[in-house]
């Protein structure tokens, strides 16, 4: 009866359906439905194939039910089919779904109203809360977007000067980590067959420190938290040992500052200047303070205002900063020291570049001349891979150029007496060997995977009288411990920290912990037997803020007018580093160096289970889901390896890299711009306990 309102296409389809099912014009709608739902016989259709109308019967078959359950019922369970295309889409489906949440509308439904509606809460209207994440002991200010109590997006905090709304890819991706079903849901205790779930109370009863902590050691990651520092001071004051380790760290920069100034200080750079020289560093991407560096660099590259800085980059591995350079020199990392010493001498008596100079010498001469011409308006910086002496020498160059207090600011650090990571991890291993450490608590991190393999930490930790890992993932380190505490995710905890430039941040929980658990500071306070174990109270007591200051800090995400104490250098100790021109010579074709670097996608391996980050292609090679040995064409020729094709048709050979007699087979990626004789290898892969995606 509504045929007149149908479109011509629908009318045609309806007419065909009437013909196939012999529906008469005067049939009622119920009769039509009966006939439409009746499976057609072969005589009616003239076909032997299964048609759409046969689905009602077909869906009851065991084969169909098995397929249905496989596709929808157990999408994240192990199907036993390896890494098939179907399995791949299942794993990535959750990531894609969460990524599209911001563009979805809620399905209209009737709900019961709040008996007492929370203040400023309107269902379906997004709210934003200030928080932060910490990586490598440096906090990053963030703003979380939340829908009806569910955080769905992390961005930079526009109210903070070091962020201005910008954030790193690691912080962006932690929202997916927050919802990761592979996270621990309860504490674990080791049994003969593996692990079984237990309670936090049972974990505390077994692992509480007690009165004698002389043989108890806490191995933690670097942290800028004042709350954690206070707990550390109390623990060490009782006679315990607190060691700090991270595979990616700033140990060389700290040692270089102490060599140059007599104490550990931090250099902060203003890249909105005239001339920038980046030496074996990546200040725009992987270095601490990279967001503030990028903001400053962008300001200095404003062609519309007529202000364009000049960026020189000297490096062995292609970096994001190198890709932005006006002039770039590929130099092996092992020859950087000679280059820096040559630059220090050239600044004293610069030579104007000429066209008849070889390219490298011409760029070098232009670099030195530009630095001298831009005194007080330039920056020279060096990366973490270089030893302390090179860092100290760069400080002396900045002093010569009059950059201190202008484009280079020095500030004091809150933990000047912290030992280097390599010293700490060796002390940790030695203490387990000689039994001076019998009780072990590992606070976050994954040292069994990320520490030097020669130390054999898995066996040493397993041999301790008691061992516990405080983590929100079960990883390689957890496998070696007796107990694993399911710690709350940082986005669901009260916390405090400091940015690279010393601004104090306050982080509030966006929601209650999804899988329960206590924060790291709450767990340590409980194990120490502290009277106050509430995360909010611990943070508030540590920061010593009154009610008005506390409310403002929680709202803004940071304590107003907080920054590191400035350091004024009276003199700089310039170390004796021998200058040479090896950096300007052609490679001999026989000597090689191996350069380890953090992965642009998964950092030191901690984000291996994050599919979003695994999908982020390397900015230059575009490689995903893997690490490679990056080599130059000349190095590939010397090694006799090849690479051909692009994308899925790419074919490449592997090389064996042997350390301590144990070879690791790594595929090569041949790329121009890599320093000849330098093999670059990103860390973070080779995980054995990293979750379904990892």
MIPA-849723 format. One record per atom (N, C-alpha, C): residue in one letter; x, y, z. Coordinates in steps of 0.02 Angstrom, whole numbers, plus 50000, padded with zeros to 5 digits. Example, Ala and Ser with C-alpha at 12.3 -4.5 7.8 and 13.67 -1.06 7.14 Angstrom:
// MIPA-849723
A506604971650390A506154977550390A506604983550390S506424988850354S506844994750357S506455000250394
// end
This chain:
// MIPA-849723
X500404993950000X500005000050000X500425006350000X501085005750010X501505011650007X501965011549946X501785007749895X502205007349836X502295014049803X501785018249807X501835024749775X502365029149806X502565027749868X503065031849903X503775029149894X503845023649858X504505020649851X504865023649791X505535023449795X505935025849738X505885020749681X506045022749620X506015018049563X506445011849573X507045012749605X507485006949615X507165002049663X506875004549717X506555000149766X505944996749734X505575000649693X505004997649659X505214991749616X505774992649579X506014987249536X506204981149576X506554982249633X506754976649676X506144973149704X505634977049722X505024974049750X504654970049697X504654972449636X504324968849583X504674962149570X505344962249572X505714955949562X505564951049618X505524953649680X505374949349737X504674946349730X504204950349706X503524947849695X503524942249643X503934943249592X503964938249539X504254931749564X504804932249602X505144926249627X504714922449677X504324926049718X503954922749771X503214922149755X503014924249693X502314923849671X501834927149721X502054933149744X501624936749791X501084940449751X500464939649771X499914942849737X499824949949763X499524954149723X499454961249741X499024962149802X498554957449814X498114958349871X498334954549933X498964951849932X499214948449992X499294953350049X499154951250109X499274955550167X500024955650183X500224960550225X500934961150243X501174955150282X500744952250325X500944946350363X501054940450317X500614939750266X500704934350218X501344935150179X501494941450162X502114942750126X502714940650168X502704942250232X503264940550276X503344933050280X502774929450283X502814922150288X503154919250226X502944921850167X503234919250106X503964921250099X504134927550119X504824929850112X505294925950157X505054923850216X505484920350263X505504912850250X505104910550202X505094903450186X505674901850139X506114897050157X506664895350112X506404892850046X506714895249993X506504893249926X506804886549908X506424882649871X506674876249848X507034877149782X507394871849762X507764872149699X507284872949640X506694869949647X506224870549591X505954877649585X505924881349641X505674888149639X506184892949611X506814891749627X507334896449606X507704894349544X507694887949530X508074885449474X508824885549487X509024886449550X509724886749569X509854881849626X510484879549630X510674875149684X511104878649736X511254885049724X511684888749770X511294891249830X511644892749885X511334895449945X511194902849935X510574905049943X510394912049932X510334915550000X510224922149997X510194926050058X509644923650105X509084921550075X508524919550117X508634912850151X509164909350134X509324902950167X509714903950231X509904910250248X510324911450306X509984909350371X509334909850373X508994908150435X509124900950455X509134896450406X509294889550422X510044888450427X510414891850383X511134890750381X511474892950446X511194898150479X511524900750538X511484895950597X511064890950592X511014886250646X511514880450641X511874880150586X512344874650576X512954875550621X513274869950643X513874870450686X514434874350653X514524873550588X515064877050553X514974884550556X514344886750546X514204894050548X514304896750619X514064893150669X514144895450738X514884895950757X515284891250734X516004891450748X516324897550716X516134898950654X516404904850619X516184911250653X515544911350675X515284917350708X515654918650773X515764913450812X516124914150875X516844916250863X517134913750809X517834915350793X517904922750775X517424925450737X517474932350714X517274937350768X516784935550809X516514940650854X516544938650928X516494932250942X516444930351013X517094930251049X517634928351016X518284927851050X518804931451010X518684937750996X519114941450950X519814942450976X519894942251043X520564943451069X520874937251099X520534931651093X520814925451119X521274922251068X521694917851092X522164914451048X521794909451005X521804910250940X521434905750896X521874900250868X522514900650882X522954895350860X523134895350787X522964900850752X523104900950680X523714905150663X524134906650714X524734910550700X524554917750683X524964920850643X524854927850626X524524928250557X523914925650552X523554925950489X523264932950479X523004934150420X522684940650406X522094941750452X521704936550463X521124937050507X521344939050577X521864935750602X522114937150670X522374944250674X522714946350622X522994953150621X522434958350627X521894957450588X521344962150591X520994962050658X520974956150690X520674955850756X521064960050806X521724959350805X522144962950852X522104970450840X522094972450776X522084979550761X521394982550768X520874978450771X520204981050773X520074985250834X520334983150893X520224987050954X520554993850948X521154994050919X521495000450911X521105005050866X520865002450809X520495006650763X519835009050793X519525004650831X518885006550862X518985012150912X519495011550954X519615016751004X519815023150970X520195022650915X520415028650880X519825032450851X519275029050836X518705032450807X518175034350856X518295033350920X517785034850970X517595042150970X518095046450958X517965053650962X517475055850908X517425052050853X516985054050799X516295050850803X516155047250856X515515043650862X515025047450905X514395046250892X513865048950934X513585043350976X513375045051037X513075039951079X512395037851051X512255031451055X511595029051035X511065031851083X510535034351055X510015037351096X509675031951138X509665033051202X509345028351247X509105032051309X508625029351342X508355032451401X508715029651462X508955034351504X509315032251564X509015035751624X509125032751681X508875035751743X509325041551762X509025047051782X509415052951800X509785051751866X510335055551875X510695055351938X510225057551995X510275054152050X509925056652109X510235063252130X510895063552126X511255069752138X511775070352083X511635074652035X512085075451978X512745078452000X513315075651978X513965078651995X514015085751969X514405089852003X514475096851986X514745097551915X514425102051876X514645103651808X514625097551762X514205092751775X514185086651735X513555086451693X513645086151627X513085085351581X513225079151539X512805074051543X512935067851506X513035069151431X513555066051402X513695066751331X514105072751313X514245077051361X514655082951347X515365081651371X515865082451328X516555080751349X516815085551403X517215082851447X517555086751498X518305085651491X518695090451515X519415090051510X519735090851579X520245086751590X520595086851654X521345087051641X521695091051681X522425091451674X522745085551709X523265082851677X523645077351706X524335077451675X524715072051681X525365071651648X525585064351645X526075062951603X526415056551602X527165057851610X527525052751632X528245053551644X528615048251604X529165050251573X529585045651535X530305047751543X530725043151565X531425044651575X531555049751629X531105050151679X531195054851733X530995061951716X530655062951660X530425069651640X529675069251629X529305073851661X528575073951657X528355078251598X527795076251568X527525079851510X526805082051526X526665088551527X525995090951545X525475089251491X524905086651513X524395084351466X523705086751487X523245086351440X522545087851451X522145081951424X521745078851467X521355073051447X520645074951431X520395072551375X519685073351357X519305067151380X518765068251416X518385062751446X517655063251428X517375057651407X516655057151393X516325052851446X515885055751485X515505052151536X515955047651578X516505050351599X516955046651643X517445042251608X517445042151541X517915037951504X518425042351467X519045042451488X519555046251451X519675043251383X519665047451330X519745044851262X520305048251223X520595053651249X521095057351210X521565061051258X522205060951240X522715064651278X523055069551231X523085075851250X523425081051212X523855085051260X524265089251231X524675093651272X524245098651310X524505100851367X524145105651409X524275112651382X523775115951352X523895122651324X524035127951376X523885126451440X524015131251493X524725131051518X525135126551490X525835125951512X526305128451458X526795132551478X527245135651429X527675130751391X527835125051422X528275120151388X527885115651341X527225116151341X526815111951299X526425115951248X526055120951272X525635125151229X525165120851186X524945115251214X524485110851178X524805105351138X525465105151135X525825099951097X525995094151143X526075088251114X526255082351153X526645077551109X526955072551141X527345067651105X526905061751083X527165057751037X526775051951014X526705046851071X527185046551116X527145041751171X526565043551218X526485049951232X525925052051275X525265051151240X525235052551175X524615051651137X524385044351141X524865039851136X524695032651131X524555029451198X524685032951252X524575029751318X523835029051334X523405032251297X522685031251308X522495024151286X522825021551234X522705014651214X522995009851265X523585011451292X523885007351345X523415007051406X523075012551419X522625012851477X522075007551473X521825006351412X521285001451402X521544994551381X522184993451383X522474987151359X522234981251402X521904976351372X521674970551411X522244966151436X522854967251411X523414963251435X523714965751500X523464971551524X523714974051587X523514969351644X523914969351696X523774965051754X523114967251787X522724962251807X522074963651839X522084961951913X522604958651936X522664956852006X523394955252021X523614955852083X524294953752099X524394946252085X525014944452072X525174937552055X525694934852104X525654928452118X526174925152156X526404918952118X527054917652122X527334912152084X527154905452116X526954900752074X526824893852095X527224889352048X527194882952060X527604878352021X527454878751947X526814879751929X526624879751859X526644886651827X526834891751865X526854898551838X526644903551889X526084906951876X525814911951922X525074910851933X524844912851991X524134912852005X523944919452038X523324921652026X523104928052053X523024927652129X523154933352161X523084933752233X522794940552251X522864942652313X522604949052335X523174953752353X523014960252354X523514965152374X523724964052446X523254962152489X523414961052559X523914955252567X523824950052528X524284944352532X524974946352505X524974950452452X525604952952425X525984957052477X525634961552512X525954965752562X526204961552620X525804956652642X526014952352698X526664948652682X526754946752619X527344942952600X527944947452586X527834953552564X528374957752540X528514963952582X528144965052636X528254970952677X528964971052704X529274976952706X529984977552721X530154975552793X529754977552841X529924976252910X530414981352938X530664980052996X531104984953030X531814984753004X532054978952984X532744978352959X532744978252883X532994983652853X533014984152780X533734984452755X534204982252795X534904982752777X535074978552715X534694973252704X534814969052646X534254969452595X533864974752599X533324975852552X533534981152502X533404979852438X533574984552386X532954986052343X532874992352327X532344994552280X532694996752217X532514993752161X532774995752095X532214999252059X532305005852049X531775009952019X532015013351956X531535015851918X531695020051861X531795027251884X532155031351844X532225038451863X531545041651868X531465045951919X530825049251929X530955056351954X530535060951932X530575067851955X530085069352011X529755064152037X529235064952087X529525066752155X529275072152185X529475074052252X529205069052303X528615066352291X528325061252335X528765055052338X528985052752278X529415046852276X530095048352308X530345054452297X530995056252327X530955056252403X530395058452431X530315058352504X530295051152530X529945046752496X529925039752516X530615036552510X530975038252457X531645035752448X532095037952506X532055044252525X532475046852579X532325043252645X531685041852659X531505038252720X531775031152718X531715027952660X531955021052654X532715020652662X533075025052629X533805025052635X534015026952706X533635031352738X533785033252807X533725027452856X533315022452839X533245016552882X533775011252868X534205012552817X534735007852802X534635003852738X534105005252700X533995001652638X534395004552580X534405000952525X534765003052465X534255004652410X534335010552379X533885012652325X534315014152264X534215010352211X534605011052149X534145012952091X534425016452043X534025018951986X534325016451921X533905013751878X534145011251814X533635012551759X533885014651701X533485015151640X533965014351581X533755010451532X534185009351474X534285015851435X533775020051433X533825026651401X533875031851456X534425035251460X534545039651517X534955045751496X535075050251544X535475056251531X536125056151571X536395050251582X536995049551623X537595053351595X537695053051529X538265056451500X538205064051506X537605066651497X537495073851504X537625076051576X537405072151624X537515073751694X538255073551711X538595068351687X539315067751701X539705073351667X539495075251606X539825080651571X539745087351607X539135088551634X539025094751671X539445094951734X539505089351768X539925089251829X540655090351812X540875087751756X541565088751734X541685096051716X541185099351687X541265106251665X541175111251721X540685110051766X540495115051816X540635112951887X540815106651898X540945104351966X540335101652000X539755102151969X539135099251997X538655097851939X538165093551955X537695091451903X537175097051893X537145099551832X536635104551813X536335102351747X535785105551730X535435103851668X535435109951621X535575108651557X535585114051507X534905114351472X534615120251470X533985121451435X534115126051376X533865124051318X534035127651256X533435131451228X533565137351204X533075141351168X533245141051094X532885136951057X533045136050986X532735141450942X532425146350971X532195152150934X532785157150932X533295155350893X533905159250892X534155159650819X534765161850810X535025163050743X535345156750712X535785153450751X536165147750725X536115141950776X535965136050751X535915130050794X536385124750765X536805121950808X537235116450788X537065110450832X536775105350802X536585099250837X537075093750819X537415091050870X537955086250859X537755079550889X537645074650846X537455067950867X536875068050917X536395072450903X535815073350947X535175073450905X534605073150940X533965073650907X533505077950950X533655084450957X533275088751003X532545089750983X532355088350921X531675089450899X531235083250907X531515077550928X531115071550932X531245067450994X531835064451000X531955059551052X532315062251114X532535068351114X532885071151171X532395073451225X532635073851287X532235076651340X532095083951325X531485086151337X531305093051321X531175094251248X531025088951210X530955089651137X530355093851117X529825093751157X529235097751139X529385105151143X529685107251199X529875114351205X530385116251152X530845111651136X531335112951083X530995114051016X530505109851001X530155110350937X529755116850931X529455118850987X529075125150987X529545130950973X530115131051008X530595136450997X530885136350927X531025130450900X531305129850833X530815132350781X530165130650790X529655132950742X529595140550742X529655143550800X529625150950804X530205154150765X530775150850766X531355153550731X531365152150657X530855148650631X530835147050560X530215150250528X530065156250548X529475159750522X529685164050463X529605161450403X529815165150344X529385171350332X528755171250354X528325177050344X528565183150382X528895181850439X529145187550478X529855189350459X530135185750412X530815187250390X531345184450436X531155180050483X531635177150530X531715169750516X532295167750493X532435160750479X533105158850511X533075154350560X533705152050591X534055147350542X534675145850557X535055141150516X535245135150559X535085129250536X535195123050574X535725118850541X536275117650578X536785112950557X536715106550599X536755100750566X536705094450601X537295090050582X537625087350633X538185082650623X537995076250661X537905070650625X537655064650656X537845058550615X537805052750648X537945046450613X537305043150590X536755044150627X536115041150610X535635046550588X535225045050539X534735049950516X534205050950570X534105057150592X533615058750643X533095063650615X532575064750654X532075069750635X532395076650629X532845078150675X533195084550672X533635084950610X533975079550593X534385079450532X533965080550470X533355077950470X532925078950413X532685086150405X532755090150458X532545097150457X533135101850446X533745099150437X534345103250436X534415107150371X534725112950376X534935116650317X535575113750288X536015111550333X536645108250312X536755102450359X536905096650331X536995090650371X537625086950350X538025084750399X538615080750387X538525073950421X538635068650384X538605061950414X539305060050438X539365059350503X540005057950535X539905052150585X540355047350584X540295041750631X540305044350703X539905041250745X539865043450815X540535043150850X540945038350832X541605037550863X542085043150843X541915047050793X542345052550771X542065059450789X541515059450827X541215065750847X541665069750893X542025066250938X542455069850986X542975073950949X543295071050898X543785074850859X543475080650823X542855079750799X542505085250765X542375091050814X542125089450874X541955094750922X542585098550943X543145094950952X543775098250969X544005102750912X543905100550850X544075104750792X543645110950790X542995110350806X542545116050806X542745121050860X542945118550919X543165123050972X543765127150952X544225124150914X544815127850890X544615132750835X544165130650791X543975134850734X543615141150757X543265140850812X542905146650837X543395152250857X543975150150883X544475155150903X544745158950843X544795155750786X545045159150725X544675156350665X544065158650653X543655155850598X543935157650530X543815153050483X544025153950414X543415154350370X543395159350327X542815160050282X542805154450232X542225151650218X542175146150169X542295148750098X542595144550057X542705146149986X542455140449943X542325141949880X542045136949835X542525131349818X543175132649823X543655127549806X543785122649863X543485123749920X543555119049976X543155112749963X543385106949988X542965100949987X542325102250027X541805098650009X541145100050036X541145100150113X541425094950144X541405094550217X541775100350249X542345102050222X542735107650250X542375114250239X542025114950183X541665121150169X541085122050218X540715116650231X540165116950279X540435118350349X540995115150366X541295116250432X541505123550441X541825126450390X542035133350393X541435138050399X540895136750363X540295140750367X539985140250436X539985134250465X539715133150531X540075137350583X540745137050583X541135140850631X541045148350622X541035150650559X540945157750545X540265160250569X539745156150556X539075158150577X539015158550652X539325153850688X539295153950761X539625160150789X540195161950761X540545167950785X540135174250770X539825174450712X539425180250693X538785180850734X538565175450764X537945175450803X538085174250877X538595177150903X538755176350974X538175178751018X538005174651066X537435176251109X536765174751078X536765172551015X536145170950980X536195164150946X536595159750975X536705153150945X536645147850998X536615141550976X536585135751021X537005130250991X537435127251033X537795121251015X537605115851065X537375110151041X537145104851086X537385098051060X537445093251107X537705086651089X537255081351121X537215075551090X536765070251112X537035065851166X536585061551193X536745057351250X537245051751234X537325050051170X537785044651154X538515046551164X538655053051165X539345055351171X539575055351244X540215054051257X540465053551326X540475060251361X540615059951426X540585065951468X541055071451444X541655069651421X542145074651400X541885078751341X541525075751296X541255079351238X540705084151262X540285082051309X539775086451337X540105092551370X540635091351409X540975096851443X541275101651392X541545098951338X541845103151286X541315107451252X540735104751241X540185108651211X539975114351257X539965113051323X539825118451371X540335124051364X540965122251355X541485127451349X541395131351284X541155128051230X541025131551167X540475136651176X539925134651211X539375139351223X539605145251266X540065143851312X540325149451353X540725154251309X541135151651264X541525155951218X541065160251176X540505157551156X540045161151112X539575165851150X539635165951217X539215170351257X538485168351258X538355161851255X537665159451252X537345158351320X537765157551372X537485156351439X537065162251462X536485160651489X536035165851513X535615168851458X535725167051397X535345169651340X534985163951304X535335160451261X535025154851226X535135148251262X535615148051308X535755142051348X535695143951421X535225140951456X535135142251527X535295136051567X535645136951622X535845131351665X535415131551728X535185125651749X534775125151809X535005119251851X534875119651915X535055114251961X534545108551955X534775102551970X534335096751969X534165094752041X533615091252049X533385089452116X533745083352145X534105079652103X534455073652126X535185073652102X535585078452124X536265079052098X536725073152117X536535069452168X536965063952191X536765057152163X536295057152117X536075050752088X536635047452048X536735041052060X537245037352024X537015036051952X537495034451909X537325032951840X536955026251837X536575025351785X536185019151777X536635013051772X537185013551736X537615007751727X537955005951793X538135010951833X538425009551899X537915006351945X537295008751942X536775006051985X536614998751968X536554997251903X536354990451885X536924985551900X537544987851895X538104983551914X538114982451989X537984987652027X537954986952100X537384982252120X536824982752085X536254978352097X536444971052085X536764969752028X536964962852012X537484960252061X537984964352078X538504962252125X538204960752194X537724964952215X537414963852280X537024957352283X536694955452228X536344949052226X536834943152225X537404944152191X537904938852189X538204937352257X538404942652292X538744941652356X538264941452416X537614941352401X537094940652452X537034946552499X537304952352480X537194958352520X536494960952509X536164958852455X535464960152442X535094953552442X534634952552488X534244946352489X533504947552475X533284953752484X532584955452470X532584960852415X532204959552362X532214963852303X531504966352288X531444972952277X530824975852252X531014980052191X530734978152133X530874981652070X530274986052054X530384992552054X529854997352047X529794999451974X529324996451938X529224998051867X529794995351825X529804997451762X530344995651716X530354988251700X530894986251666X530984979351644X531724977851638X532104978051694X532834977451691X533074970651665X532694965251674X532914958751647X532984959151572X532544963051540X532594963851467X533084969451448X533064975051482X533414981051458X534124981851486X534304978151538X534984978751565X535464974651523X536124975951529X536614971951492X536514964451505X536484960651452X536334953551458X536864949751497X537474952251493X538034948851526X537944948351601X537514952651631X537414952651703X537004946651726X536594943751682X536184937951701X535694939451756X535324945051749X534884947151804X534324942251819X534074938751768X533514934151780X533704928851831X534284925951823X534514920751870X534654923651939X534944929651940X535114932752005X534484934552044X533984937352010X533364939152044X532994932952068X532994927752027X532654921452046X532984918352108X533634919652117X533984916852174X533934920752237X533604926552236X533524930652296X533034927352344X533094929052408X532644926252458X531924928252446X531824934552425X531164937052409X531234942152353X530794941752304X530824946552249X530124948452227X530024954852214X529364957452194X529454962552139X528974962552093X528974967452039X528334971452042X528394978052048X527824982552051X527724985251980X527204982851947X527124984451876X526394983751856X526194987051801X525514986051775X525514981351714X526094978551697X526154973251647X526564967551677X526414961551655X526854955951671X527344955251613X527994956251627X528494956151575X529064951451594X529634952151559X530194947651571X530444947951643X530434953851673X530654954551742X530164951251789X529514951951776X529004948751817X529104941251819X529294938351762X529384931051758X529914928551805X530394932851824X530934930751868X530784931951941X530214935151957X530064937052026X529564932152058X529544932452126X529084928252163X528384931352166X528364938052166X527744941652173X527714947252121X527114948652096X527004954252050X526394958152075X526504964552089X525954968752112X525634972252052X524974971652046X524614974751990X524524982152007X524994986251986X524974993252004X524464996851959X524165002051986X523675006051947X524035009851892X523695010851837X523995014551781X524105021851803X524645025051778X524775032051797X524185036751783X523775035351733X523205039651719X522635038751768X522695033851812X522175032551862X522465033351932X522965037751940X523315038452004X523455045752018X523505047352082X523775053852102X524535053552097X524835058852072X525555058852062X525805065952055X526455066752060X526765073152048X527425071952010X527665077051977X528285076351938X528525083251916X529085083251880X529365089451855X529515088851781X529395094251745X529565094551675X530325095351667X530545095351604X531265096051592X531535102551620X531135107751620X531355114251646X531155115451718X530925110251751X530835110651823X530145112651847X529665113651803X528995115451824X528665109451859X528355110651917X528055105351957X527355103851930X527225097551913X526575095551887X526205091351939X525555091751937X525115087751980X524655083751935X524625077251945X524195072951904X523645069951946X523025070751923X522445067851958X522215061651920X521905056951955X521635051051920X521045053051876X521055050751814X520505052351768X519885048051783X520005041951806X519465037451828X519755033251884X519325029551917X519575024551964X519955019251926X520455016051956X520845010951920X520395005651889X520485004651823X520054999851787X520104992851816X520714990851832X520824984051857X521034984051930X520854989451966X521064989852036X521794991452042X522084990052098X522794991152109X522934997852141X523534998352168X523775004452200X524305007652155X524405014152163X524935017552126X525615015452154X526145017452119X526815015752142X526965018752209X526785025152219X526945028252283X526515025252339X525905023352324X525485020052374X525765013152392X526005009552342X526275002852354X526905003252397X527365007752379X527985008352418X527835010652489X527375015552497X527205017852564X526915012252606X526505007952575X526215002252612X526744997252631X527204995652584X527734990952600X528204993552654X528285000152657X528715003152709X528355003652776X527705002352777X527325002752839X527165009952859X527105014452810X526945021452824X526225022052850X526115026952892X525445028152919X524985031052866X525265034952820X524875038052766X525005034352701X524495031052673X524585027252611X524105029552556X523755035052567X523325037852515X523745041852467X523675040452402X524075043852352X523975051352353X523345053552359X523205060752360X523535064152420X523495060952478X523795063952538X524555063952533X524845058752505X525575058452499X525825064052454X525495065052397X525695070252350X525605077152381X525045078152413X524905084752442X525395086452498X525555081452539X526035082652593X526735084052566X526915080652511X527575081652483X527655088552453X527135091152420X527175097552387X527075103452435X526785101952494X526685107152545X526305113252518X525725111952489X525305117352462X524705118452507X524505124752515X523895126052552X523285124452509X522685125252537X522075123152501X521995126852435X522105133252435X522015137252375X522525135252322X523155134452342X523685132552295X523555125552267X523335121052311X523205114152290X522635113852238X522095117352251X521535117452204X521745120252137X522145125552138X522375128552076X522845123852039X523285120452075X523765115852044X523405109952012X522895107252045X522525101652017X522135103851955X521855109751958X521465112351901X521915113751841X522475117251852X522915119051796X523375113351776X523495108651821X523965103251807X524675104751826X524805110751851X525485112451872X525455117851926X526005118151964X526065123252016X526325129651984X525955135051993X526135141351962X526825143751985X527185146751939X527835149851954X528335144951985X528305138751964X528785133751988X529265132051932X529895132151946X530415130351898X531045128851935X531525125851901X532155124051934X532545130351951X532935129852005X533365135352025X533915136351974X534005142551953X534515144051903X535215143051930X535665141151885X536365140151903X536795144951862X537225148551895X537675153151861X538375150351862X538655149351803X539325146351797X539855151751804X540295151051854X540845155751862X541395154451812X541495148051797X542005146051748X541825139151722X542095137451665X541975130851635X542635127251626X542665121351651X543265117251642X543245113951574X543675116151528X543695113351461X544155107251460X543895101351450X544315095351451X544775095151390X545295091451397X545785090851343X545575085251295X545235087251242X545025082551190X545415084151127X545745079151100X546195080251042X545795081350978X545965086750944X545645088150880X545965084050824X545565081950776X545825078350718X545345079450660X545555077450601X545145078250541X544885071650515X544845066550558X544595060050536X543875060650510X543495065250540X542795066150520X542735068650448X543265071750422X543255074450354X543525069650303X543805063950325X544105059150279X543615053850256X543765050850199X543345045350175X543445039150219X542915035250223X542935029150264X543435024250235X543785020650280X544295015950257X544005009450230X543365008250241X543035002350214X543114996050256X543464996450311X543564990350352X543354991150425X543354997150451X543184998150522X542434999750528X542124996750580X541404997650590X541264999750662X540705003150671X540455004750737X539725002850741X539495001050801X538794999350812X538495004650859X537965007950837X537665013350876X536955011150897X536845010650962X536185009150988X535805015650997X535155015550985X534745021550992X534035019551012X533685024051048X532985022451065X532565022051002X532065017751004X531625016850946X531135022650943X531035025350883X530565030850874X529845028850890X529705022350890X529025019950900X528915017150970X529355012850994X529225009451058X529745011051111X530145016251100X530615018851149X531125013551167X531115010951229X531595005851249X531264998951251X530684998251220X530324991851219X529704991851262X529614996951304X529044996851351X528384997651315X528375000351254X527755001351218X527664996051163X527984990251171X527954985051120X527244982451110X526824982851162X526144980251157X525644985551135X525894991251113X525454996651092X525424996751015X524864994450988X524794993750916X524825000450880X524585005750912X524625012250880X525355014150866X525775013250916X526475015150907X526835010450859X526655003950861X526964999250814X526785001150742X526215004350733X526005006450666X526335012950643X526655016550689X526975022850670X527605021350629X527635023450567X528225021850526X528825026150546X529415023350538X530015027250548X529985033250501X530185039050525X530095045250486X530465045050420X530995040850416X531405040750355X531325034250316X531405028550350X531365022050315X530645019750304X530165022350345X529455020450343X529345013250367X529825010350400X529765003550425X529335003450489X528894998450494X528484997550554X528564990550581X528364989650643X528334983050676X529004979450679X529554982950673X530194979450672X530764984450680X531334982050700X531944986150697X532414983150646X532864987350622X533324985250569X534014988050584X534504985250550X535184987950551X535234993050494X535274999450511X535305004550460X536025005650439X536145005150374X536825005850347X536805010050284X537375012750266X537425016750205X537555012150145X537455014650085X537605010550026X538335008150024X538805012350045X539505010150045X539625004650096X539295005150154X539354999850204X539044993350179X538474993850145X538154987850118X538604984450067X538944988350027X539394985449977X539974982050011X540244985050064X540804982050099X540594975550134X539964975250158X539724969250193X539444964150144X539344966150082X539074961550032X538344959950041X537944964750065X537234963650074X536844968350028X536234966350012X535824970249966X535114971149992X534774975949964X534074977149978X533754979549913X533174976849897X532844978749834X532104978949844X531774982849801X531044983249804X530794987849857X530144989049855X529824993349903X529204989949930X528964992249987X528344990050018X528344982550027X527794979150010X527734971950022X528194967849977X528454970949924X528894967349879X529634968249897X529764971649953X530454972949972X530804966449993X531414965749973X531824959949991X532494962550018X532674960150076X533304962450105X533654956650139X534304957250145X534704952050177X534804953850251X535034948950288X535174949850359X535924949650372X536124952950426X536814952450449X536804949750520X537324946350540X537394943950608X537824948750648X537534951550700X537904955950746X538054951950808X538694951050824X538894946750879X539164950950936X538874949950995X539114953151056X539214947751109X539814947151134X539944941951183X539854934951158X539974933951093X539914927251065X539224925051047X538714929351057X538024927551041X537774931750983X537684928750924X537474932550865X536734934150866X536564939950838X535874941950828X535794943550754X535324940150721X535204941250650X534724947050641X534944952150604X534544958250596X534504959950521X533904961350496X533844963550426X534144970550417X534424971750359X534744978150346X534264982750309X534334989250322X533984994450284X534514999150257X534574999350192X535105003350160X534815010250145X535135015450171X534875022150160X535445027150152X535415031250102X535905036650095X535845041450154X536395044550171X536405049150227X536655046150291X536665039450294X536965036050351X537715036550345X538055037550402X538785038050401X539085031350379X539565031650334X539895025550311X540245022150370X540165015550374X540485011750428X540105011850493X539535015350496X539135015750557X538505011650549X538385007050594X537795002750593X537335004950649X536745007350631X536265009750682X535745004450697X535635003250761X535154998150783X534715000950838X534055001250825X533585003650876X533454998150926X533444999850990X533294994951042X532544994451050X532314989551089X531614988951105X531274982751078X531594979151031X531294973051004X531634966951035X531424961051012X531684954951042X531354953251108X530754956051119X530394954551181X530134947351181X530114944351240X529854937451246X529224937051289X529064942551325X528464942751365X528174949751361X527784951051308X527574957851294X526844958451278X526444953251288X525734953751273X525574951351202X524924951551185X524694948851121X524984952551062X524984959251065X525244963151009X525994963051008X526304963851067X527044964051070X527364957551049
// end
